[in-house]
């Protein structure tokens, strides 16, 4: 008995499809009285990524009292549209809200909600939140997380619904 494991890269063109892999014995050095078990196949459903999100920061090592910009990028990699999309991005302690710009929708710094609305297939929207690093944060790490908290229909790619960045605050130079 021999066990083999294989890893495959699945092309993006197969999203939402079922892919079948087949394997069979090509040759052997003994007589095989049962050739019906000399091949096997396995089918897998390739998930469609739906909505994906990426959180970045323009400067991950700012000084105290410096202005930085957090960016949340929301992309619809699905063939269908999503409605009622809401992203939660509560600003962490240690930074003070200055302003925001959004490609679509509105952001409320008091609730942390970016009400994106409808995101059509193949589109990308960005939310940029400008903050100032508080004076008492020198030497601290500050993490910031954004998460998709509402949408319709339900997205099959739950793992891509949240992303975080961490900054390390330096003192003044």
C-alpha atoms as a printed R data frame, in Angstrom:
    type eleno elety resid chain resno       x      y       z
1   ATOM     1    CA   UNK     A     1   0.000  0.000   0.000
2   ATOM     2    CA   UNK     A     2   1.313  3.448  -0.954
3   ATOM     3    CA   UNK     A     3  -0.203  6.845  -0.200
4   ATOM     4    CA   UNK     A     4   0.606  9.911  -2.257
5   ATOM     5    CA   UNK     A     5  -0.483 13.507  -1.766
6   ATOM     6    CA   UNK     A     6  -0.647 16.091  -4.517
7   ATOM     7    CA   UNK     A     7  -1.059 19.859  -4.494
8   ATOM     8    CA   UNK     A     8  -2.544 21.656  -7.480
9   ATOM     9    CA   UNK     A     9  -2.908 25.302  -8.431
10  ATOM    10    CA   UNK     A    10  -6.397 25.883  -9.739
11  ATOM    11    CA   UNK     A    11  -6.719 28.512 -12.498
12  ATOM    12    CA   UNK     A    12  -8.990 31.466 -11.762
13  ATOM    13    CA   UNK     A    13 -10.995 30.551 -14.866
14  ATOM    14    CA   UNK     A    14 -12.424 27.561 -12.930
15  ATOM    15    CA   UNK     A    15 -14.113 29.650 -10.200
16  ATOM    16    CA   UNK     A    16 -17.574 28.342  -9.435
17  ATOM    17    CA   UNK     A    17 -16.968 25.095 -11.340
18  ATOM    18    CA   UNK     A    18 -16.342 21.487 -10.373
19  ATOM    19    CA   UNK     A    19 -12.852 20.219 -11.210
20  ATOM    20    CA   UNK     A    20 -12.105 16.496 -11.405
21  ATOM    21    CA   UNK     A    21  -8.622 15.040 -11.032
22  ATOM    22    CA   UNK     A    22  -7.942 11.483 -12.158
23  ATOM    23    CA   UNK     A    23  -4.986  9.235 -11.401
24  ATOM    24    CA   UNK     A    24  -4.196  5.746 -12.648
25  ATOM    25    CA   UNK     A    25  -1.382  3.236 -12.568
26  ATOM    26    CA   UNK     A    26   0.654  3.460 -15.745
27  ATOM    27    CA   UNK     A    27   2.729  0.342 -15.216
28  ATOM    28    CA   UNK     A    28   3.637 -2.220 -12.577
29  ATOM    29    CA   UNK     A    29   6.067 -5.112 -12.304
30  ATOM    30    CA   UNK     A    30   3.649 -7.797 -11.098
31  ATOM    31    CA   UNK     A    31   0.530 -9.420 -12.420
32  ATOM    32    CA   UNK     A    32  -2.573 -7.574 -11.230
33  ATOM    33    CA   UNK     A    33  -5.590 -9.839 -10.929
34  ATOM    34    CA   UNK     A    34  -7.947 -6.901 -10.229
35  ATOM    35    CA   UNK     A    35  -7.466 -3.954 -12.566
36  ATOM    36    CA   UNK     A    36 -10.716 -2.266 -11.466
37  ATOM    37    CA   UNK     A    37  -8.920 -0.547  -8.585
38  ATOM    38    CA   UNK     A    38  -6.001  0.844 -10.600
39  ATOM    39    CA   UNK     A    39  -7.474  4.315 -10.985
40  ATOM    40    CA   UNK     A    40  -9.262  6.892  -8.895
41  ATOM    41    CA   UNK     A    41 -10.771 10.317  -9.281
42  ATOM    42    CA   UNK     A    42 -11.664 13.162  -6.966
43  ATOM    43    CA   UNK     A    43 -13.965 16.079  -7.708
44  ATOM    44    CA   UNK     A    44 -13.841 19.402  -5.885
45  ATOM    45    CA   UNK     A    45 -15.968 22.497  -6.162
46  ATOM    46    CA   UNK     A    46 -13.844 25.586  -6.752
47  ATOM    47    CA   UNK     A    47 -15.302 28.359  -4.669
48  ATOM    48    CA   UNK     A    48 -15.976 31.747  -6.102
49  ATOM    49    CA   UNK     A    49 -14.206 34.357  -3.988
50  ATOM    50    CA   UNK     A    50 -17.179 36.736  -3.821
51  ATOM    51    CA   UNK     A    51 -16.149 39.858  -1.934
52  ATOM    52    CA   UNK     A    52 -12.566 40.318  -0.825
53  ATOM    53    CA   UNK     A    53 -11.192 43.018   1.399
54  ATOM    54    CA   UNK     A    54  -7.722 44.384   2.025
55  ATOM    55    CA   UNK     A    55  -6.703 46.806   4.782
56  ATOM    56    CA   UNK     A    56  -3.488 48.834   4.380
57  ATOM    57    CA   UNK     A    57  -1.823 51.862   5.934
58  ATOM    58    CA   UNK     A    58   0.368 54.375   4.119
59  ATOM    59    CA   UNK     A    59   2.988 54.487   6.920
60  ATOM    60    CA   UNK     A    60   3.239 51.610   9.393
61  ATOM    61    CA   UNK     A    61   5.961 53.358  11.479
62  ATOM    62    CA   UNK     A    62   4.658 56.899  12.019
63  ATOM    63    CA   UNK     A    63   5.857 59.402  14.584
64  ATOM    64    CA   UNK     A    64   3.570 60.725  17.301
65  ATOM    65    CA   UNK     A    65   1.287 63.544  16.122
66  ATOM    66    CA   UNK     A    66   1.778 62.439  12.500
67  ATOM    67    CA   UNK     A    67  -1.088 62.070  10.043
68  ATOM    68    CA   UNK     A    68  -1.534 58.661   8.398
69  ATOM    69    CA   UNK     A    69  -4.092 57.177   6.021
70  ATOM    70    CA   UNK     A    70  -5.753 53.792   6.467
71  ATOM    71    CA   UNK     A    71  -7.224 52.325   3.259
72  ATOM    72    CA   UNK     A    72  -9.889 49.638   3.039
73  ATOM    73    CA   UNK     A    73 -10.184 48.129  -0.442
74  ATOM    74    CA   UNK     A    74 -13.364 46.170  -1.147
75  ATOM    75    CA   UNK     A    75 -13.502 44.157  -4.384
76  ATOM    76    CA   UNK     A    76 -16.325 42.116  -5.883
77  ATOM    77    CA   UNK     A    77 -14.656 39.184  -7.644
78  ATOM    78    CA   UNK     A    78 -17.983 37.453  -8.148
79  ATOM    79    CA   UNK     A    79 -20.184 37.411 -11.240
80  ATOM    80    CA   UNK     A    80 -23.133 38.655  -9.199
81  ATOM    81    CA   UNK     A    81 -23.901 41.953  -7.491
82  ATOM    82    CA   UNK     A    82 -24.096 42.398  -3.711
83  ATOM    83    CA   UNK     A    83 -26.481 44.820  -2.003
84  ATOM    84    CA   UNK     A    84 -26.669 46.234   1.495
85  ATOM    85    CA   UNK     A    85 -22.890 46.003   1.896
86  ATOM    86    CA   UNK     A    86 -21.637 47.456   5.183
87  ATOM    87    CA   UNK     A    87 -18.044 47.412   6.434
88  ATOM    88    CA   UNK     A    88 -17.190 48.046  10.090
89  ATOM    89    CA   UNK     A    89 -13.916 49.848  10.747
90  ATOM    90    CA   UNK     A    90 -13.846 51.126  14.324
91  ATOM    91    CA   UNK     A    91 -10.785 53.272  14.813
92  ATOM    92    CA   UNK     A    92  -8.548 52.027  17.629
93  ATOM    93    CA   UNK     A    93  -7.514 53.954  20.709
94  ATOM    94    CA   UNK     A    94  -4.334 55.897  20.020
95  ATOM    95    CA   UNK     A    95  -5.451 57.621  16.822
96  ATOM    96    CA   UNK     A    96  -7.801 60.552  16.257
97  ATOM    97    CA   UNK     A    97 -10.134 60.786  13.257
98  ATOM    98    CA   UNK     A    98  -9.452 63.667  10.842
99  ATOM    99    CA   UNK     A    99 -11.440 62.912   7.654
100 ATOM   100    CA   UNK     A   100 -12.402 60.261   5.116
101 ATOM   101    CA   UNK     A   101 -12.951 59.824   1.397
102 ATOM   102    CA   UNK     A   102 -14.921 56.955  -0.115
103 ATOM   103    CA   UNK     A   103 -15.265 55.890  -3.731
104 ATOM   104    CA   UNK     A   104 -18.855 54.980  -2.861
105 ATOM   105    CA   UNK     A   105 -21.054 55.311   0.192
106 ATOM   106    CA   UNK     A   106 -20.498 57.099   3.483
107 ATOM   107    CA   UNK     A   107 -18.360 56.455   6.564
108 ATOM   108    CA   UNK     A   108 -19.411 57.390  10.097
109 ATOM   109    CA   UNK     A   109 -16.402 57.678  12.420
110 ATOM   110    CA   UNK     A   110 -18.646 57.551  15.527
111 ATOM   111    CA   UNK     A   111 -20.094 54.123  14.621
112 ATOM   112    CA   UNK     A   112 -17.218 52.904  12.446
113 ATOM   113    CA   UNK     A   113 -19.675 51.957   9.678
114 ATOM   114    CA   UNK     A   114 -18.915 52.358   5.979
115 ATOM   115    CA   UNK     A   115 -22.279 52.002   4.239
116 ATOM   116    CA   UNK     A   116 -21.103 50.921   0.784
117 ATOM   117    CA   UNK     A   117 -24.533 50.003  -0.613
118 ATOM   118    CA   UNK     A   118 -24.452 47.973  -3.838
119 ATOM   119    CA   UNK     A   119 -21.192 46.649  -5.238
120 ATOM   120    CA   UNK     A   120 -21.577 45.303  -8.757
121 ATOM   121    CA   UNK     A   121 -19.636 42.401 -10.244
122 ATOM   122    CA   UNK     A   122 -16.001 43.213 -10.981
123 ATOM   123    CA   UNK     A   123 -15.909 46.578  -9.205
124 ATOM   124    CA   UNK     A   124 -13.537 47.845  -6.525
125 ATOM   125    CA   UNK     A   125 -14.200 50.583  -3.977
126 ATOM   126    CA   UNK     A   126 -11.813 52.218  -1.519
127 ATOM   127    CA   UNK     A   127 -12.360 53.933   1.801
128 ATOM   128    CA   UNK     A   128  -9.501 56.167   2.977
129 ATOM   129    CA   UNK     A   129  -9.547 57.243   6.612
130 ATOM   130    CA   UNK     A   130  -7.121 59.971   7.649
131 ATOM   131    CA   UNK     A   131  -6.108 59.973  11.325
132 ATOM   132    CA   UNK     A   132  -3.530 61.626  13.558
133 ATOM   133    CA   UNK     A   133  -1.420 59.490  15.889
134 ATOM   134    CA   UNK     A   134  -1.994 60.585  19.505
135 ATOM   135    CA   UNK     A   135   0.887 62.215  21.422
136 ATOM   136    CA   UNK     A   136   0.974 59.563  24.168
137 ATOM   137    CA   UNK     A   137   1.482 56.590  21.821
138 ATOM   138    CA   UNK     A   138   5.286 56.590  21.352
139 ATOM   139    CA   UNK     A   139   6.589 53.008  21.437
140 ATOM   140    CA   UNK     A   140   3.136 51.437  21.091
141 ATOM   141    CA   UNK     A   141   1.701 49.076  18.503
142 ATOM   142    CA   UNK     A   142  -1.778 50.018  17.308
143 ATOM   143    CA   UNK     A   143  -3.869 47.443  15.440
144 ATOM   144    CA   UNK     A   144  -6.806 48.385  13.224
145 ATOM   145    CA   UNK     A   145  -9.285 45.874  11.780
146 ATOM   146    CA   UNK     A   146 -12.001 46.244   9.158
147 ATOM   147    CA   UNK     A   147 -14.724 43.613   8.582
148 ATOM   148    CA   UNK     A   148 -17.635 43.163   6.203
149 ATOM   149    CA   UNK     A   149 -20.604 42.978   8.553
150 ATOM   150    CA   UNK     A   150 -23.610 42.982   6.236
151 ATOM   151    CA   UNK     A   151 -24.445 42.046   2.638
152 ATOM   152    CA   UNK     A   152 -26.952 40.210   0.494
153 ATOM   153    CA   UNK     A   153 -26.796 37.526  -0.833
154 ATOM   154    CA   UNK     A   154 -24.525 35.701   1.599
155 ATOM   155    CA   UNK     A   155 -20.922 35.459   0.381
156 ATOM   156    CA   UNK     A   156 -19.342 31.963   0.233
157 ATOM   157    CA   UNK     A   157 -15.872 33.299   1.072
158 ATOM   158    CA   UNK     A   158 -16.229 34.059   4.771
159 ATOM   159    CA   UNK     A   159 -12.443 34.066   5.342
160 ATOM   160    CA   UNK     A   160 -11.902 37.206   3.263
161 ATOM   161    CA   UNK     A   161 -14.357 39.289   5.254
162 ATOM   162    CA   UNK     A   162 -11.817 40.838   7.603
163 ATOM   163    CA   UNK     A   163  -8.318 42.287   7.448
164 ATOM   164    CA   UNK     A   164  -6.017 44.102   9.895
165 ATOM   165    CA   UNK     A   165  -2.934 46.292   9.923
166 ATOM   166    CA   UNK     A   166  -0.667 47.258  12.803
167 ATOM   167    CA   UNK     A   167   1.423 50.378  13.118
168 ATOM   168    CA   UNK     A   168   4.375 50.931  15.447
169 ATOM   169    CA   UNK     A   169   4.497 54.498  16.732
170 ATOM   170    CA   UNK     A   170   7.931 56.094  16.918
171 ATOM   171    CA   UNK     A   171   8.703 59.200  18.965
172 ATOM   172    CA   UNK     A   172   9.691 62.453  17.291
173 ATOM   173    CA   UNK     A   173  12.970 62.359  15.391
